[in-house]
Amino acid sequence: MTDSGLLSASDTGTPSETPQRRGPNPIWRRRFANFRANRRGFWSLWIFLLIFGASLFAELIANDRPLLVWYDGAPYFPVVVDYPETTFGGDFPTPAAYRDPFVADLIQEKGFMVWPLVEFSYQTVNQQLSTPAPAPPSAENILGTDDQGRDLFARLLYGFRLSVLFGLALTVLSSVIGVAAGAVQGYFGGLLDLFFQRFIEIWSGLPQLFILIIVSSVLVPGFWTLLIVLMLFSWTTLVGLVRAEFLRARNFDYVRAAKALGMSDGLVMVKHVLPNAMVATLTFLPFILAGSLVALTSLDFLGLGLPPGSPSLGDLLRQGKDNLQAPWLGIAAFLVISIMLSLLVFIGEAVRDAFDPRKGTH
């Protein structure tokens, strides 16, 4: 007699129970399908990622240093390492100026140089212009130069990267603070909500531009200074939205059940209420990013932004205004800014459609 407890699944004729892999969440599958159905937003995301990805490697595309120097049988990488002029047979221990004809001749005698696509960085002044700066587009400067003789394409490439990184940092930091403030305000309500609302009303009414003028006159304006000052005013963008979501969800049955089971308020907020609030919040992020880019560009245009010499799109717009005889300055800066903002708006519309529960898949 065989012990039934020792029978395997194949002996009994029943299929063995194997753990099934859980596929993607159906809700997220529907959202992704809705996002892809918006062709304009879908392709805008890929175009924006392509341009931004290229700008992250701006030093390999536009630089006044060669990518590779082969000298006397040994490779050198000036993009990564600073080499003194004496390394290539020069007289001075200072960093080599590879665009200097003297240094170039020394290297060509015993090797060669591999230059990037554009042989200028964002702060490199072309000393061999045939016309006064700003110079028109030419074979050497494909988009021309600015009013100081710096290559326009290089400044646009580096300026795009700096603007997007600044906008992303400002969007993330202000969103984290805004979501946290709105969550606390909406979940607990009562007097906390009342006083917090009055504080936000007063804070939002402060003259932001005047405060920036005062700060720029006291402190040297820079990337982190602007980021902190703008963050002090931009965190209120998401507070109202998150507060409304928490006010609506805090009395739902599953929230009451979690609290009845002894779960702390912090866990209830993070685990049960916040995911629902983030659905509406995510749809606003591309538009907040676009607003952050506009804020930085406007401050640079007014001269209250990044330090002089920084790769700034707003500074190029100001130069275009001051040099109407050089239309390539204003046109190039306007096209880059308008394309960047248009792509972000299209992406935001696609994200909004993806998270809209009333839209089905196409």
Secondary structure, DSSP 8 states (H G I E B T S, - for coil): ---GGG--HHHHT------------HHHHHHHHHHHH-HHHHHHHHHHHHHHHHHHTHHHHB-SS-SEEEETTEEE-TTTS--BGGGGT-S-SSB--TTSHHHHHHHHHHEEEE--SBS--TT-B-TT-SS-SS----SSSTT-B-TTSBBHHHHHHHHHHHHHHHHHHHHHHHHHHHHHHHHHHHHH-HHHHHHHHHHHHHHHTS-HHHHHHHHHHHS---HHHHHHHHHHHHGGGTHHHHHHHHHHHTTSHHHHHHHHTT--HHHHIIIIIHHHHHHHHHTTHHHHHHHHHHHHHHHHHHT-SS-TTS--HHHHHHHHHH-TT-HHHHHHHHHHHHHHHHHHHHHHHHHHHHT-TT----
